[in-house]
């Protein structure tokens, strides 16, 4: 039985016990692709944000062809994919279509606490340069406790962000023999820039294919995905989940995996 792993939806990063940083991804492409692969008799592992409904394909769970792993954060998605890489002897294709958040909350603080902290530090020993100020800011000794719900009445509540880990950079290590497909979304850029960014993403992370698209086109009702590999734009434009599945299935055949 052929096997596919598909990620979908956004990741959510906690600010406190109830607030989160997220994005507008609906997971619709991932669900549609999962449906296409399931119809073609693949075993599908769907790693999905737990806020996304997958009722339309839920019946496949009963047949044993679909397993759904619900995750919240980037770290949870990363750990789940790593576990699947260790569990599965072989996976034919990985489609990393989740809109993984670029940032997560590092810590929260009140601006007045930061101002007081900087003032006292400078009063004790004047700053010699901006690097000293930056080091003080990064230290975060002025942070507030966000292990539970932060008060709703903090006028100057601020959040320092930091980068999330890059899942795509680990996929080749976890799935060395699989066809790896990623996605890249930019907005209102020239096609050549979109292709170049996707090409660099493919080459850097040893991805076989990148499905690149433009948010401005999506908003205009043009859901085109442009297929890019490590050499650049392949000349292939795909407009529907059915077309994407057929192209990826053909790519698997060319690689001897289908």
C-alpha positions as CSV (number, residue, x, y, z in Angstrom):
1,X,0.0,0.0,0.0
2,X,1.3,3.4,-1.0
3,X,1.8,5.9,1.9
4,X,1.4,9.6,2.1
5,X,1.9,12.1,4.9
6,X,0.2,15.5,4.6
7,X,0.4,18.5,7.0
8,X,-2.3,21.1,7.1
9,X,-3.7,24.2,8.8
10,X,-1.9,26.8,10.8
11,X,0.2,26.4,13.9
12,X,-0.9,28.2,17.1
13,X,1.7,29.6,19.4
14,X,0.7,30.5,23.0
15,X,1.1,33.9,24.5
16,X,-0.4,32.9,27.8
17,X,-2.9,30.1,28.8
18,X,-5.6,31.4,26.6
19,X,-4.2,33.8,24.0
20,X,-2.4,32.5,20.8
21,X,-0.6,33.7,17.7
22,X,-1.9,32.1,14.6
23,X,-2.7,32.7,10.9
24,X,-5.6,32.5,8.5
25,X,-4.9,29.1,7.0
26,X,-8.0,26.9,6.7
27,X,-6.2,23.7,5.8
28,X,-8.5,23.3,2.7
29,X,-5.8,22.3,0.3
30,X,-4.4,19.7,2.7
31,X,-7.9,18.2,3.2
32,X,-8.6,18.2,-0.5
33,X,-5.2,16.5,-1.3
34,X,-5.8,14.0,1.5
35,X,-9.1,13.1,-0.2
36,X,-7.5,12.7,-3.6
37,X,-4.8,10.4,-2.2
38,X,-7.4,8.4,-0.2
39,X,-9.5,7.9,-3.3
40,X,-6.4,6.5,-5.0
41,X,-6.0,3.9,-2.2
42,X,-3.1,5.5,-0.4
43,X,-2.7,5.2,3.3
44,X,-2.7,8.8,4.5
45,X,-1.4,10.2,7.7
46,X,-2.8,13.7,8.2
47,X,-1.0,16.0,10.6
48,X,-3.6,18.7,11.2
49,X,-4.2,21.7,13.4
50,X,-6.7,20.6,15.9
51,X,-9.0,23.5,15.1
52,X,-9.6,22.3,11.5
53,X,-12.6,20.0,10.9
54,X,-11.9,16.9,8.7
55,X,-15.5,15.6,8.8
56,X,-15.5,15.3,5.0
57,X,-12.9,12.5,5.0
58,X,-13.6,11.1,8.5
59,X,-15.1,7.9,7.1
60,X,-11.7,6.9,5.8
61,X,-10.6,6.4,9.4
62,X,-13.1,3.6,9.8
63,X,-11.5,1.8,6.8
64,X,-8.1,2.1,8.2
65,X,-6.7,4.2,5.4
66,X,-6.6,7.5,7.3
67,X,-4.9,8.4,10.5
68,X,-5.3,11.9,11.8
69,X,-2.8,13.5,14.3
70,X,-4.1,16.7,15.8
71,X,-1.5,19.2,16.9
72,X,-1.4,22.8,18.1
73,X,2.1,24.3,18.0
74,X,5.1,24.2,15.7
75,X,7.0,22.0,18.2
76,X,4.1,19.6,18.4
77,X,3.9,19.3,14.6
78,X,7.7,18.8,14.4
79,X,7.7,16.1,17.0
80,X,4.7,14.3,15.4
81,X,6.5,14.2,12.0
82,X,9.7,13.0,13.6
83,X,7.8,10.2,15.3
84,X,6.2,9.2,12.0
85,X,9.6,9.2,10.4
86,X,10.8,6.8,13.0
87,X,7.6,4.7,12.9
88,X,7.1,4.3,9.1
89,X,9.6,2.0,7.4
90,X,8.9,3.9,4.2
91,X,6.7,6.8,3.1
92,X,6.2,7.5,-0.6
93,X,5.4,11.2,-0.4
94,X,5.4,14.0,2.2
95,X,3.3,17.1,1.4
96,X,4.2,19.8,3.9
97,X,1.3,22.2,3.2
98,X,0.7,23.5,6.7
99,X,1.1,27.2,7.2
100,X,3.6,27.0,10.0
101,X,3.9,30.2,11.9
102,X,7.2,32.0,11.6
103,X,7.1,33.4,15.1
104,X,6.1,32.5,18.6
105,X,6.0,34.4,21.8
106,X,9.3,34.5,23.7
107,X,8.0,36.4,26.7
108,X,5.5,39.2,27.6
109,X,6.2,42.4,29.4
110,X,4.7,45.8,30.3
111,X,6.2,48.8,28.6
112,X,6.4,50.7,31.9
113,X,8.4,47.8,33.4
114,X,10.8,47.9,30.5
115,X,11.1,51.7,30.7
116,X,11.9,51.5,34.5
117,X,14.4,48.7,33.9
118,X,16.3,50.6,31.2
119,X,16.3,53.8,33.3
120,X,17.6,52.1,36.4
121,X,20.3,50.2,34.4
122,X,21.5,53.4,32.7
123,X,21.4,55.3,35.9
124,X,23.7,52.7,37.5
125,X,26.0,52.5,34.5
126,X,25.4,54.6,31.4
127,X,25.2,52.6,28.2
128,X,28.3,52.7,26.1
129,X,26.6,51.7,22.9
130,X,23.3,50.3,21.4
131,X,24.6,46.7,21.7
132,X,24.5,47.0,25.5
133,X,20.9,48.2,25.3
134,X,20.0,45.3,23.0
135,X,21.6,42.8,25.4
136,X,19.6,44.2,28.3
137,X,16.4,44.0,26.3
138,X,17.1,40.4,25.2
139,X,17.8,39.4,28.8
140,X,14.2,39.8,29.6
141,X,14.5,40.3,33.3
142,X,11.5,42.6,33.1
143,X,9.2,39.9,31.8
144,X,5.9,39.1,33.5
145,X,4.5,35.7,34.4
146,X,2.5,34.3,31.5
147,X,2.1,30.7,32.8
148,X,-1.6,31.5,33.4
149,X,-4.1,34.0,31.9
150,X,-2.6,37.5,31.8
151,X,-4.9,40.3,33.2
152,X,-7.3,41.8,30.7
153,X,-6.5,45.4,32.0
154,X,-2.9,45.8,31.0
155,X,-2.8,48.9,28.8
156,X,0.8,48.5,27.8
157,X,1.1,44.7,27.4
158,X,3.7,43.8,24.9
159,X,5.0,40.5,23.4
160,X,8.6,39.8,22.3
161,X,8.6,37.3,19.5
162,X,11.2,34.8,18.5
163,X,11.5,32.4,15.6
164,X,9.9,29.0,15.5
165,X,11.9,26.0,14.4
166,X,11.9,25.2,10.7
167,X,10.2,21.9,10.1
168,X,11.0,21.9,6.4
169,X,14.7,21.8,7.2
170,X,14.3,18.4,8.9
171,X,12.1,16.5,6.4
172,X,14.9,15.0,4.3
173,X,16.6,13.7,7.5
174,X,13.4,12.1,8.7
175,X,12.2,10.8,5.3
176,X,15.4,10.3,3.3
177,X,13.8,8.3,0.4
178,X,10.4,10.1,0.1
179,X,9.2,12.5,-2.5
180,X,9.2,15.8,-0.5
181,X,6.8,18.5,-1.5
182,X,6.6,21.9,0.2
183,X,4.6,25.1,-0.3
184,X,5.6,28.7,-0.5
185,X,3.2,31.7,-0.3
186,X,4.2,35.2,-1.2
187,X,2.0,38.3,-1.9
188,X,2.0,40.6,-4.9
189,X,5.4,39.8,-6.2
190,X,6.7,39.3,-9.8
191,X,6.6,35.7,-10.9
192,X,10.3,35.5,-11.2
193,X,10.7,36.5,-7.6
194,X,8.2,33.9,-6.5
195,X,10.0,31.2,-8.6
196,X,13.4,32.3,-7.2
197,X,12.3,32.2,-3.6
198,X,10.7,28.8,-4.1
199,X,13.8,27.5,-5.9
200,X,16.1,28.6,-3.0
201,X,13.7,26.9,-0.5
202,X,13.8,23.7,-2.5
203,X,17.6,23.7,-2.9
204,X,18.3,24.6,0.7
205,X,16.0,22.0,2.2
206,X,16.5,19.2,-0.4
207,X,12.9,19.3,-1.3
208,X,11.9,17.7,-4.6
209,X,9.1,20.1,-5.4
210,X,7.7,23.4,-4.1
211,X,4.1,24.5,-4.9
212,X,4.4,28.2,-5.1
213,X,1.5,30.7,-5.1
214,X,0.6,34.3,-4.6
215,X,-1.8,35.5,-2.0
216,X,-3.1,38.3,-4.2
217,X,-4.0,35.7,-6.8
218,X,-5.8,33.5,-4.2
219,X,-7.8,36.6,-3.1
220,X,-8.8,37.2,-6.7
221,X,-10.1,33.6,-7.1
222,X,-7.1,32.3,-9.0
223,X,-5.8,29.3,-7.0
224,X,-2.8,28.6,-9.2
225,X,0.2,26.7,-7.8
226,X,3.4,27.0,-9.8
227,X,5.7,23.9,-9.6
228,X,9.3,24.7,-8.7
229,X,12.2,22.4,-8.1
230,X,15.9,23.0,-7.2
231,X,16.6,24.1,-10.7
232,X,13.7,26.7,-10.9
233,X,10.2,26.9,-12.4
234,X,9.3,23.7,-14.2
235,X,6.7,25.4,-16.4
236,X,3.9,23.5,-14.7
237,X,0.9,25.4,-13.3
238,X,-1.7,23.5,-11.3
239,X,-5.1,24.9,-10.5
240,X,-7.1,22.3,-8.7
241,X,-6.4,19.6,-6.0
242,X,-7.1,17.0,-8.7
243,X,-4.4,18.4,-11.0
244,X,-2.0,18.6,-8.1
245,X,-2.6,15.0,-7.2
246,X,-2.2,13.8,-10.8
247,X,1.1,15.7,-11.1
248,X,2.5,14.4,-7.8
249,X,1.4,10.8,-8.6
250,X,3.2,11.1,-11.9
251,X,6.3,12.4,-10.1
252,X,6.1,9.4,-7.8
253,X,6.0,7.1,-10.9
254,X,9.1,8.9,-12.4
255,X,10.9,8.4,-9.1
256,X,9.9,4.7,-9.0
257,X,7.6,5.1,-6.0
258,X,4.2,4.5,-7.5
